[in-house]
Amino acid sequence: MISLKKYLDSPSGLEGMRATDEPEILGVAMKAYGATLEAVRSCCTEACPATVDALNQEFGDMGCALSVSMESEKLADIASRARQLLNEWGHATARHYQEKAKEVRELLLAMARTAESVSTRDTRCAEQMNNVTDRLRAIASLEDLTEIRTSIKRSAGELKASIERMTVEGKATLDAMREQVSTYKAKLDEAEAIASRDALTGLSSRLYVERQLEQLIALDTVFCVVLIDIDGFKQVNDENGHSTGDELLKQFAVELRSACRTTDVIGRWGGDEFLLIFECGLKEAQERTERLRKWTCGSYNLKGKQGEIKLQVNASFGLAAHANEMAMNEIIGRADAAMYAEKESERRKKNKTNHVPV
């Protein structure tokens, strides 16, 4: 295999490569570089959805800018900008998780302060109780009935006041604790919601889908998995830009959600792939998959580089039913194989049609 680094490091650089008798290497290299940028963008999105907005946009633009005719200086600029963006994303992600860690520490400190307050209150009340108890014991040795009555009345009053104070202080402590816990619970719920949702489409994230699959497998539930891949999606990105591709993904996600039941799990698996979970048998899943195909495939109106465009969108579907003792990777692998078998079958049909003798 010819080394790309050899050419890039040579004095003639990319121009030297174009002068060789193997120009296709540069095209392959550009495609690989673009695919790497897309993979990095996808991984960053899964790692921390809250900090990837700028990264998503610029990495998409970089992928569109890559071309065989690009000069060495331009490619170096893209590489430098990519490193800068990743560094900025890393710092932003670190700050984000530092803030989350700070919130957790604050919750723990609040709980510790509450426990300390309860302990102090209980110690003070215990001392008051002990004083009352000592006084009641002293009353037992009295012989004057009037003095006994007076001591009992005073002790009962102090005991009542102590109990009322304990009740008031305890309620205030519990109310404050409930408020603090409610605040931090809302923050944790928000963080969990972000982690469970795909930042671009609003569908379930891959992490959430994997958790659902693990639960269904553990409960031995009857279910099927549908893996969907949009055909020709890379061409959409290359010809119209990543913003158009992102808009297609969002519209496709809306159609998926509209065609499925509210109880179905619908997630973005990565790139232009989506994964659905149907809690039903294979026959019903096949019928639902065909209805889904008719609903989601067709004409889409999108914003392109030169204005609004209309694209005819098709997709490949891979269906697999969960069987006993089948692990998550196995059922996903079967769905993936079925999807690519369908994609290959459609490709052969098109090639056969295009080569029909006149």
Phi, psi and omega in degrees: 000133180285132184282125176294321181298325179302318181286318183293329181274350182286156181304325182278347176057217182296327180298322178297321179296320181293339180277349182281176179269013179230063184292341182294340180298320180296319178297318178297319180296318179296318178297318179295320179295316178297320179295325178294316177301318180294320179295319178297317179300316180296317180295319179296322179297317179291325183290318182204087182300336185286349187234021188249007185303305181296320181299315181301311184296309185289323177296323177297316179296321179298316180299322179290329184284339182295133178203161181295330183276003183292140178280159183302318183297321180294318179296321178296323177297318179296317180297318180295317180293323178298316178298318180298316180297318180294322176296315179296319178296319179299316179294317180296321179293319178299316178296321180300312181286334173295319177296318179296320178295323178297319179297320178295318178299319180297321178295316179296320178294321178297318178295321179295318179296321178296316179298319179296319179297317179296319180297317179296317179297315181295324179295315180296317180293324179295321177296318178296320178296318179297321178297317179296319180298318179297321181292321179294324177295323180293327180298327183297337181267356179282152178245338181280119183299320180297317179294323177297313181299317181296317180295318179297318181297315180294318180294319179296321178296317179294321179296317179297315180298320180296317180294318179297320179295319177299319181295313181296312181295321179296318179295318179297319179296315180295320179298316179296319180294318179300318180296317180294316180296320179298319179297312182287330176295319178299319179293318179293322177297319179296317179296320179293322178296319179297316181292334183271354183243142173286129187296327184276310189265341184081359176284177177295147179282165178299320179300316180295316181299318179298321178296320179295319178297317179298320179294316180297320179294318180296326181273359180057044180277146175282122179202164176231155180242136176240121177255128186239135178230127179286125181288137176067024184293324179298323178295324176299315179296315184295320185273332187238350180100157183291333178296323176292319177298319179296321179295322177297316179300318181293317180292321178297321178296321178298317179295321177300313181296322181292328185271351183253166176280157181294338181274350180286145173270123182235116184227156171271118186278333180150139180059238179255024178255140179233149180231131180240147176241120176252122177274077180199176178282175186295318183298312179295322179296323178296317179296318181291326179294320179294321176296322180295320179299313181296326183284318189271332182273140181150207185273136178233134175265121185227162175267118179258188181295328183254018181119198184288137178231159177243123181245140173268113188252130173238163181215155176256138185241132176238121184248137177215139178260141179284132177246167182304137176061022177270124180284166182300314181299328182289314181291324176295319178299321179292318178296320180295317179296319179295322180295314181288333174294319177294319179297317180293322179297317178294323179295318179294323178297317180295317179297320179294320179294319182290340182252020177291127181297142179273000000 
